Amino acid sequence: MARWDKILSLPIQSPPTFEFSAADLEWSKVEGWFDKIEKVAFIPFDRVDNFLSGESANKDFPTRFYKEAGRKINRSSTSKEKVDGVIEFTMYRCAFGPDDRREGGSVRPSRNTYIRKKKSSGRPSIKRGCQCYFFVKRLVAKPMAALIIYKQDKHVDKKGLPCHGPQDARAVGTKAMFSPYMSDDLRSLVISLIHIGFSVETVMHIRNELIEKEQEGPFSRDDLLTHRNVRRLERSIRRSKYDLDEDDAVSIEMWSDKHENDIFFREDYSDSEPFILGIQTEWQLQQMIKFGNNSLMASDSRFGTNKLKYPVHSLLVFDSDKKAIPVAWIIAPQSAIGDAYKWIRALHRKVHSKNPEWKLAGFIVDDPLLDVLTIREVFQCSVLISFWRVRHAWHKNIMEKCLEVDMRSEMLGRLGKAIYSICKGKGNVDLFESFMEDFIDCSDFMDYFRAIWFPRIGMWTAALKSLPFTSQETCSAMESYHHKLKLMFSNEDANVYQRADWLIDKLYTKVHSCFFLDEYPGKKDFARYTKVKWMSGLTSWERASEIPDSDVVLENNNCAKVISQRVREKAHVVWNPGSEFALCDCDWSGMGNLCKHVIKVNHICRRKISGASSISLFKYNQTLVNMLHIPAHDSLIRDHAVTLAVCIQDALKKHIVGASSTGSLDGVIEGECSMEQLVTPLERTSGIQAEAQDGVAVHINGEDRIDQVAKDNGFHGETVGQMIGCSDDMDVDPVSICLSPSEFRSDGLFSTDGGLGKENRHSLNARFDLSESLPSDVNLSTDGSLGREDRDTLNAGLGLSESFSSSNDSYIQDYISDREFRDDMISKGVCVDVLEGTLVGSMMDVDPPPIQLPMFRCEIH
């Protein structure tokens, strides 16, 4: 009993890396059978596969573990549970043992009459007497954990000598130096290449060419890949079929049972519940953890609505190049959108079982009917709205149903102004009613708009007013993914579109293979051997950054021209420049897409302040304005933002002035917005002239007024002579504000010992919507400011996070690369990542009546 009390008191360990081994765990020694000392440790039960992968990748003893024995125990509810009761038990052995097929080796008595089978799963030729093995037990007392009991952790034979791997002298020069099987990474690569059409000979040629190029000899089992290995995989893929049964439902059930590890949620057909199937492979889970942590995840919920039996709901993350990667697919009827909370919770549980510290910075929805409250509750993040799908549908149908160019641009311009007014809180559904009355002559589009979209305008209006808006960069990435998916599902037999098992098989094989190869580090080595239709290429946002500013000519407020990068004699015309509903005469825009010419013209317009700021930038500025209305005793967030803003503003002005004196900056000053364009609370400042600019900013006359507001809000330090705004060429995903410079002060919130007082800490936790309480160990440094470590602790307690992406267009970037500027910023305590890209964090709900601060997150591009 004492032994099990000691075991059950051990903590559950979950290393941060995706794969981990015994070296990453802290082992406890307990007394086992026959007075032998055993090593034990608890890990999450869902991470047993990660532990097996890490143990198999041992550099000194590469191997693979297999299940030698195992059982699941069915316990009745009436049976008395024991302290050591087991739900599931599995014994894992090294693939090189325990039998010894070497000369002079011994074989277990039950195996001396071995008969060779056609299948090679036994692999008796690799047996070298390795005694390494361990048990994995799932206890009744801890059903969510796996107890690992290492009986023998050394890869040795009965004589105690190494029996395989580089340390075995007898294995040098043989396959026993390496793992007995190819790695999972190489297996996935070969399968993906075969799925997109590579032949066996081509795969082998690519692999051999790569080995000869980078290495002089084999250094792993993957370097010993044979034609036979690839042929077996190719044969298995060729013989597989999607229609496992004539009945679609039975076929899906059979597929699901076969691929249980790649399904995170499943709800079969029934009279009361709709069919829902959530698919996520191991690679997709890795990408979700890698690119989704402290970043954005987007929802593309309507693919295949008109053609497929069930639409495909894709969940996307964005890689370092801002390309969209699908990390999960949900197959369900459109009527099941109200049951989204089921798979949302299941997905969150799965990713947290692998990485408990994983957290989203923001979730982007493209359908106002999606359960926003559940998303906020489960992922503990802000929710943003993406309008790209609606804009794409309007744009495409205007191009098809309206033949006059002037009428097209005027209609798109009116729609853009209506959306902008709604997002600013000034418009409602009446704007679209007047739109339909003014353009009644274009009857084809008006019939389409009245039948399809006008009934939905109400819910879209409510969503646009209440939720932050995504940037054009994010929209272009989502649009690129949607277009690529559409190409993959084209040119198929019309009958298969009504089979859900075909859809699942298509996603799991070819679609998954395309995105896997597109993210593969060495994709350039095999891209030249086939058509590149599986490669994503650059998004419109990235292509726009390749167009030089000199190729853009702004003729007037209604028209601009962009010189073609391929045919220099040709120029593309862009109508409604500066608007997110701009129209271009290129083929890509003619299909309803957001083209690079429109994005580039919008950047130029906003930098020269000749066009309206983007909707996402407005939402960001609106958030900063609301922050200034926080009461004085809760001025932590405001001081946090104002100090950072002043620090960045001063540094930028110094370098801008220096660059201007040398003539290296052209037209930068006119694109600069000062902090004076933000609003201070009118009830706290007298004599301030409020003058709205684009419905976003209000000018403040007099530095003394700003100083007074700062003092009233508890801000101490140097005189705040200016307040910072945002350059109009930036496009913002309202995700949040995060960092604090070293000059940060908030004397009213800290106790005399340099830490947060107990009363103030409880006040903060009560007023802010915090998932975790503010930590008690936040202290001031000797000069009264927050140190770097304490700032990180404070950010963690407030739910603040950081994630940044680069902006290709902002003039700020010219100075970020300057070492002197970077050192200056670092010396001021400001993380240079703020300037290098996206500002992503967490801004909690503030609820001091009657003013409410919405839950926003910001991403500046």
N, C-alpha and C positions, 0 to 999 in steps of 0.2 A: 504493500500500500504506500509506504514511504517513497518507494522508487517511482511510482506513478504520480504521486503528489509533486515530486521534483520535476518530472517530465511535463506535467500539465501546467506548471508555473512558468515554463519557458516562453519567451515572446515569439511572435510570428515575424519572421524576417522577410523583407521584400526589397532586395537591392534595386537601385535606380536603373541599372542597365537592363536592356531587353532580355539578353541572355546572361546567365550567371552560372558559376560553378561552385564547388565546395570551398574553394579558396575565398569566395566572397561572403561566406557565412561564418558566424561564430558558433562553434560546436561545443556542446556540453557532453561530458563523459559520465555515463551511468553504468551500473553493474548489470550485466545481462545474464544469459544462461551460462551455466558451468563456470560462474565467477569470472566471465570474460568482460572486459571493459568495451562498451560500445559508444560510438559517437552519434548523437542525436541532435536534431534541429527541426524547427517548424518553419514551413514556408506556405504561402497561399496555395490552396489546392489547384487553382486555375493556372498556376505557374510551374507545375511539375514538368510540362513540356519544355519550358525555358531552361529549367535546371538540367534536364537530359541533354539538351543541345549544348549548353555550356560545358558540361562534364565530358561530352564527346569531343569537344574541340581542344582537349588538353594537348599542349605542344609537345610535351615529353612522351605522352602515351595517347596518341590519337586513336579513337576507337568509336564504337557505336554500341549503345546498350539496348538489349532486347528483353521483352517480357518472358521470363521462364515459367512463372506461375502467378496466379491471381484469382481472386474470387470476390464477388459482391454478396454480402450477407443481408437477406431480407428479414427484418425484425418486426414482429407483431407489436402493436401498441400496448398489449397487455403484459408482454414479457418484461421482466425486471432487468433494467440496464446495469451493466457492470462498469466499474470505473475505467477499465481498459477495453470497453466494448468497441468493436471495429465495424464500420460500415463497408469499407472497401480495403482490399489488401492486394498489393502487387509486389512481386520480386523481380528485380532487374539485375541482369548479369552482363559482364563485358562480352562482346562478340567473339573475343579470342579465347574463351574458356567455357566451362571448366575442363572439358576434355582436352587431352594433349595428343594431337595427331603427328607430332614430330617423332623422329626416330628415337625409340627408347621411352616414349611417353606412355601415359596410362589413360585408359578410357573407363568411364563409369560402367559398372556391370550391366546396367540396363541398356547400354548403347553398343555393346560389342557385337551385336548382330545387326548392325545398321545396314539398311538396304537403300542404295542410292535412288533418289526420286528424280523425276523430270524437272521439278521446280528446284531452284537453287537457293530457296529460303534458308535451308539448313546450313549451307556453306561449311561442311565438315573440314574442308582442306585448310581453313584459316584457324582452326582450333589449335591453340598453343598452350593450353593449361592455365590460363589466367584465372586467378582466384578472386578477383575484384567483384563484389556484388553488394547490393543494399536493398532494403525494404522501404516501401512507401505505404503508410497506413493512414486511412481517414477515420478518425475516432468519432465516437458518438458525442464525446464531451466537447470536441472542437470540429464540427462538420465542415467549416469553411477553410480549415487548414490541413496540410499534409505533413505527417510526421515522417521524417527521413531517418532511418536507422542504418548507419553504415557498418556492416559486419566486417568487411575487409576493404579498405580504401587504397591499398597498394596494388598496382598492376604487376604482380609477381606470380611465379608458379609455386608448386609445392616446396621447392627447394629455397624459396625466398629470393630468387633471381629475376630481374626484368625479363619478360618473355615476349615483348613486342615493342615497337616504337624505336626511336633513335638510340635509346639507352641499351637495347638488346644487341649484343655483338653478333649474334647469330642471325639477326634480322637485317643487318646492313646489306644493301643491294637487292633486297627482295621487297615484295609488296607488303610484308608484315611491318615495314617501317611506317606505313601510312594507315589511315582509316580504311576499313574493309569496304566502304561504300562511298560514292560520290557525295559531295556536300549538298545540302538543301538548296543553297544559292545556285550552284551549277545545274542542279536538276530543274529548278524553276526556269533558268535561262534556256536550257535545251527545249523544254516543253513549250515555252513561249515562242521560240523561234519556229518550232514545227507547226504550232497553231496558226501562225501568220503566213505559212507557205514555204519555209525553208526546207530543202531536201536534206536527207541524211548526209550525203556527200559534202554539201555546202557547210553544214554544221561542223563536220570533222575538219574540213579545210580551214575554217575560221579558227577553230580551237588549236590546231597544230601550228598555224601561222602565228597566233598569239604567243604560244609557248616558245617558239623559236625566236621571236622578237624580244621578249622580256627576260627569258631565262636560258641558262645553259644546260639545265637538266631538270628532272622531276623533283619537286619539293613538297608535293602533297598528292593525295589520291586523285584530285581533280586533274592533275597533269597526266594521269594514266588513263584518261578517258578513251575507250575503245569504240570501234565501229559497231560492235555488238551491243554495247550499252545504249547507244543512240538508236539503233534499229529496234530494240525492244520498246523504247518509249514511243517511237513513231508507230509501231505496230499497234500498241495499246490505244493510241489516240485515233488511229485510222479505223479500228474496229468498234470504237465506242459510238453510241447513238443517243440522241436526245429523247426519242419516243420509246421509253422503256415499257409503256403499256398503251393500248389504244385509248383508254380513258385518261384524259389529261390530269385529273386529280390524283389518280393512282400513280401515274408516272412521276408526278411531282413528289409524292410521298416516298416513292422508292429512291428518287434522287436525293431527297433530304436525309433519308436514313443512311445513305452511302457517304454523304459529305456532312456529317453531323458537326465536325469541328469547325466548319466554315459557315455555320448558321448561328446567328446570335439571337434570333427570335423566330418563332414558328407558331402559327395558328392555322390549323387545317380547316377545311370547309365544314360548316355546320349550319343548321337552320337559324341559330341565334347570333352567331359571330361570323364576320367576313373573313375571307382568306387573307393572311398576311405572312410574308416570308422575308426575313432580313438576312442578307448575305454579306459576310465580311471575311475575307481570307486573312491568313497570317501576315502577308505582305501589306495588305491594306491597313491592318491594325498597327503595324509598325509605322506606316506613313502618318496615320492619325496621331499617334503618340509623338512622332518627330516634328511634324509641321503644325499640328493643331494645338500644342501646348502653348499657352499664353499668346494665342493668335486667333485668327478667325476661322470659322467653319460655315459653309454656305449650303443652302438647300435648293436643289433643282427638282421641283416636284411634279412637273407636268410633261415629261418627255413621253411621246407616243400616245397621247390622249386620243387622237383621232384614228390611229392605225392599229395599235397593239390591243390585245385582249385586256391587259392590265397596264396602266402607265407605270413608268419607272421613276421612282423617287431616289435621286442621287444625293449623297452627302459629300461635299467637296472640301478639301483643304488646299492651301496654296503653297507651292514650294518656294525655294529661294529665288527662282526666276518669275514668280507670280503666275505660274501656270496652275490650272485647276487639276487636282488629282482626286478621283473618286475613292473614298475610303469606306463606303458602304452603299448597298443598293437595297431598297425596300420595294418589293413587288406586292401590290395590293390594289383592289378596285378603288376608284375615285371616291366612292361613298364611304370608304374607311378612313377618311382624313380625321374624323372625330376620335378615332382610336389610336392616334399617333402617340399618345402618352405611353402606350404599352411598349412599343419598340424604342422610344426615347429612353425610358428607364432601363430597358435591357441593354441598350448600347452603352449607356453610362456605366452600368455595373461591370460590363465586360472590360472596358478600357481602364477602369479603376482597379480591377483585379490584377491588371498587369503593371499599372503605375498609379499608386494611390495619390501622388502629388500632381497628377495631370489636371489641368484646368483651362477652360476656354476663356478667351478675352471677349469674344462676341460671337453671336450666332445670327446668320443672315437668312431671312426667309423671303420667298418670292410669292407667297400666297397669304393674304390676310386671314384666311380661315384656319391656318395652322395654329396649334395650341401654343400661343406665346407665353401664357402663364406657366404652363408645364415646363417649357424650355428654360424660362428664368429660374424656376424652382429647382430643376434637376441639375442644369449646368452652372447655376449660380453666376450668370453673366448677363450682359445686356443683349437685347435683340434689335437687329437692324432690318430695314426693309429694302429689298432690291426691286427696282422698277423696270429692269431691262427687258423682261419678257413682255410686258404690256407695251413698252415703247417699240419693241421689235414688231409686235403684231400690228400696231397702228401704222408704223412706217411701211411695212411690207404691203398692207392692204391699200394704203394711199397710193403707193407706186403702181399697184395693179389696177385699181379702180378709178384713178384720176389721171388723165393723160396730159393735162396742162402743167408745165413746170412751175409757173408762177403760182398756180392754185395749190400745188403740192407744198411749196415752201411756205405759203401763207397759212395753210391748214396746220402744218407741223408747228409753225411759230405760235399759232393760237393755242394749240394743245400744250406746248411747252410753257407758255405764260400761265395757263390755267393751273398746271401742276405746280409751278413755282409759287403762285399765289396761295394755293392750298397748303403747301409746306410751310409758308410764312404765317399761316393762320388767318389770312385775309379772304380766302375764297371758299366756295362750297360747290354743291352740285349745280347751282344756277349757272355757273360759268360754262358747263357743258351743254346746258339747254340753249343758251344764247349761241354757242358754237354751232349747234345743229341748225338753228334758225338762220344764221348768217351764211352757212354753206349748204343750203338746201338744194342748190343747183347740182351739187355732186351727189346725186341720189343713190348711186351704187354704194359708195362708202357710208353714207348716212344710214342706209338700211342695215348695213352690216354693223355699224356702231350702235344703232338703236337696239338691235336684236341681241347682240353679244355682250357689249360692254356697258351700256347705260344701266342695266339692272344691277351691275356690280360696282358702279361708281361710288355708291354710298359707303360700302365697306372699305374700298380703296382710299377714299377721302379720309375716313377715320384713322386708317393705318398710317397714311402719310403725315397726318398732323401729330400723331402720338409717338412714332418711331423714328429714330435717326435714319439717314439716307446713306446708301453705299456710294462709293466713288466710281468714276468711270473706269479706273484701272481694274477694280473688282468686277464690274459689269462686263468689261471686255474679256476677262478671263473666263467668266461663266458662259458668255456667249460663244467663245471659242470651243469650250468643252461640249456645249450643246450641239454645235455644228459638227464637230468631229463624231459625236455619237450618232448623229443623223446620217452621216456618210457610211458608218459601219453597218447600219440597219437598212440601207437602201439596196435595190437590185436583188431582192429575195422573192421567192415564190409567194404569191398572195395568200395561199392557204396557211402558211406557217405563222403568219402574224396573229392568228387566232389560237395558237397553241402557247400556253404559258410555260410548258416544259422546254419548248424551243427557245423562248426568251431567256429563261434562266441559264440554259446551256450556252447560249450566245454570250451572255454577260460573263459567265464564269470562265469561258475559254478564250475566245478571240478578243473581246473587249478588254478583259483583264490583262491579256498578254500584251496588247498594244501599249497600255499605260505602264505596265511593268518594264517593257523595253525602253520606253521613252524616258523613264527615270533611271535606267541602268547606267552606272558610271562609264562603262566602256562601250556605249552604243555606237560610237563612231567607227569601231572596228568592224562592225557588220552591217552598217547602214548602206554601204555602197553595193551590197550584193542583191538587193531587191528594191522594189518600189518603196518610196518613203511615205506612202499614204498613212502608215501607222504612226508617223512622227507628228507631234503637235505643232512644231514650228513656233514662231513668235506670235504673240497676241497683237491686237491693233494698237494697244498702248505702247508696247515695245517697238513696234514698227514706226510709230509716230516719233519716237525719240531719235530715230535715224534720219529724219528729215531736218536739214539745216534751216535755221530761221530765215536765211536769205532767200529760200525758195518759197516763202509765204508772202503774198502781196495782199494787203487789206485795201480793197478799192473803195468801199463805203460800208455803212452800217449793215447793209443787207447782203453783201456779197464779198467773197474773198477767193483768191486763186492760189493753188498749190502746184508747183512744177512737178511733173512726174519724175520719179527716180529712175525709171527704166528708159523712157523716151523723153529726153530733155526738151524736145520741141513741143511736147504736149503739156497742157495745164488743166488741172481739175478744178471745177467751180464748186464752191461751197456757199450755200445760201443759209441765212440766219446764223452768221458767225457769232461765236460766244454763247450760243444756246445749246443745251444738251439734246435738243430736238432739231439740230442742224441737218441739212440735206446736202448730199454730194452727188455728182454725176458719175462716180466710178461704179464698177460692176458690183463690188462688195456692198456698198451702200444701197444699190438698187435692189438687193435681196432683203433689205430691211435691217442690215447689220450696222454696227457702229464702226466706221472705217477710220483708218489712220489719219486721213486728211482732216476729218472733222475734229479729231482729238488734238491734232497739232494746231489747227486754227484757234480752237478754244484756249489752248495754252498761251498762244501769242496775244489773243484778245485780253485775257485776264491779266497777263503780265503788263500790258500797256493800259490797263483799266479802261478799255474801250468796250468791254462786254460785262454782263452781270456775273457776279460770283456764282460758283456752282451751288447746287442745293445742299450738298454735303458740307461745303464750307460754311454756308449759312447756319446749318444746324450746329456746327462746331462753335461758331461765334455766339450763337444763341445760348449754348451751354456755358461759355465763359461769362456772358452777361448775367445769367442766372446765378452763377457762383458769387458774384459781387453782392447778391442780396442775402447772403448767409448772415445771420445775426452775429454780433461782435463776439459773444462767448463761444461761438462755434466757428471761429475764423481760421481754423487750421488749414482747410483745403484752399481757402482764398489766399492766405499768406504763402502757402505752398506754390500756388500758380503765379502770383504776382512777383515773388522773388525770382523765380526761374525766368519769368518773362523779362524783367528788368535786366538781369544778368546777360541774357542772350541779346537783348536789344542793344545794350552798351557795347558788347563785343562786336556785333555786326556793324554798328554805326562806325566804330573805330576803323574796321577793315574796309568798309565801303568808302569812307572818306579817303583813306590811304590809296585805295585802288583808283578812285576818281581823280586824284591829283596826278596819277601817272597815266591816266587815259586808258586804263585797262578795263574800265566798266562803261558800258554804253546803255543808257536807258534803264539803269537799275533803280535810281532814286525815285523815279516816277512810279515804280511798281511797289514801293515800300509803303506799308501801312503801319502807322505808329500805334502804340498802345493807347494813345489818346482817343482812338476810335471806339473804344469799349465804353460801357456804361457803368457808372457808379450809382449806388442806390440814391434815388431822388429824395427819399425821406431822410437821408443822413447828410445831404449836402445842399446848401442853399446857394442861390445865385448861379446855378449851372444851366447853361443853355443846351437843351436837348434838341438835336437836329438829326433826324433819322437819315441814314445813308444806306440805300438798298434794303431798308427794313431790318438792318442788322446792327449797325453801330450808331452811337450817339457821341458827338464831340463834347469835350470838356474843356472849357476855357479857363486857363489858370492852373499853374503847377501847384499853387498853394491849396487849391481845392482837392487835388489828388492826394497831397500830403495829409490833409486833414482827414480824408476818408481812410487812408492807411492807418493813421493813428487811432481813429475811432474804432477800427476793427482789430486793434491789438497788435499791429505790425510795427516792429521796432527795427532799427538799423539805419542805413543811409537814406537820405532824402530820396523819395521816389519822384523823380522829375518827369518820367514818362512811363507810359504803359504800352505794352507791345500788342500788335495785332497780327494779322496773317497776310502773307503775300497773296494777291488775288489769283496767282497762277496755280495755287495749290488746290488739290482736290482732296476732300476729307471724308474718310469713313469715321463717323462719330463713334469712336471707341473709348477714348478717355485721356486723362492727364495723369502723369505718373511720377516724375522725378522731383527731387528737392535739392537745391544747391546748399552749399555749406553755410551760407549766410542766413539760413532759415531760422526764424525766431517765432515763438508764440508763448511769451512769458505767462500769459493768462492761463495757459493750459498745463504748465509744468509746476511741480511742487518745488519746495526749497532745496530738496536734495538732488535736484537735476532730473528727476524722473517724473512721469505722469502721476499726478495725485489720484488717489482711489476714487474720490468723488468725481473728478473731471473725466477719469477713464470710463466710469459707468455712464456719465452723461454723453460721452462720445458714442459708446456702444448703443445707447438707447436712441440717439438721434440718427445715426448712420445705419443703413441696412447692411450690417456686417455679418458674413457667414461665420467668422471667428471673432472672439473678443479681442480687443486691443491688448497686446502683450504688456505685461507689467515691467519688463526689463528694458524699456526704452529710456535712455538717459541722455543728458546733454553732455557735450565735451567740455573741457576746461574753460573754453571761451564762451560758453553758453549756447553754442550751436550744436546741431545734431551731427554726430560723426557718421562716416560712411556705413559702418556696421549697424549703428543704431537706426540710420535712415532705412536700411534694408529691413530691419526688424519692424519699424513703423509701417513701411509699405506693405509688408506681409500681413500685419495685423489689420490694416485698413482694407485689405483685399486688392492692393495695387499690384499691377504686373506690367512687364515691359516687353514689347516686341516691335521691331522697327524694320521698315523696308525703304529702299532708296527711291528718291524722286529724281527723275531724269531731267526735269525741266526747270527746276527752281534755281535762281541765281545764287541761292545760299550755298549750293553744292560746290561752287567755285572756291569757296573759302574753307569748306570743311576739309578739303584735301591738303590745305596748307598746314604744315607742321606747327608753325608758330601760333596759328589760331587755335589748333587743337590743344596744344600745351596750355595756352592761356585759359581756355574753357575748362580744362581738367583742373587747373590750379584754383579755379573758382568753385570747384565742387560740382560742376554740371557734367553729366554723362554726355559725351559727344554723340552717342547714338541718337539722342533727341534730334540733333541737327541732321544726321545722316539719313534720316528716313522717317518712318512712321512712328507717331507717338501713340502707343497703345497701353492702356492701363485700365483702371477701374474707378469710376466715379459713382459713389453710393448715393442712394436716394436720401435727400434731406427733406424733412417734413416739418419745418417751422411754420405753422399756419400764420397768415393765409397763403404764403408763397411756397410753391413746391418745386424742388429741383429734380427733374426727371433723371432716370438712371441711364447715363450715356457712357459710351466709350468712343474714343476718337482715333482715327488713323489718318495721318496727314501724308499726302503724297506730293 
